Amino acid sequence: MAFASVQSRDFDGGLLERHTYTLTRADALAYLRLKRSWPGWAKVLFALWFMLGGAVSGLLPDGANGPPGSWQALGAFLVVIAVQLILFALARALWRRWWAWRMVPAPRRAEFEIWVDCVAGTEIDSEDCAYLSPELIGQVLNTPTHLFILNSNTRIVVPVRAFGSTEEAAQMAEHLRDLAAGPYYFDG
């Protein structure tokens, strides 16, 4: 009779560290709130939005706008711009909440692992697990609440609550930055 055993993911001995946690919409919102540059088309739309506000301000009736160059005209213009900013902020917040709901419709279990030759983690916008060798680790960002490992098509979001402390999360971020800096095994 042959010996049989159920092998665990730890069987090969390459796993150094594993953190398990629950991904929530709050984690998706944290990812969506990261500062990033806008694409060109979004900048053009934003400029057109405020040009429309200037046009609306110019088309206001004389009673609301006042004579050109007056304080009343300036006040009306500023009110129109303020309303536009409020509408923009509201639309952006609603869009982010809707997108976060699409990314994480219900809380789900996630993992972040450090292996001898790579890092692995559950992606925020799918249930897939991404494996990144050091040269594929793009950007590593740490905030007071999250650790983000990003590259062109991978988004791993690890909340600080998955680690023992904020300091441990910061140390992990620094370790990942060191890994990503190289040298890599194929450099010669």
ABEGO torsion letter per residue (X at the ends): XBBBBBBBAAAAGABABBBBBBBBAAAAAAAAABBBBBBAAAAAAAAAAAAAAAAAAAABBAAAAEBBGBAAAAAAAAAAAAAAAAAAAAAAAAAAAAAAAAABABBBBBBBBBBAABBBBBBAABABBBBBBAAABBBBBBBAABBBBBBAABBBBBBAAABABAAAAAAAAAAAAAAAAOBBAABX
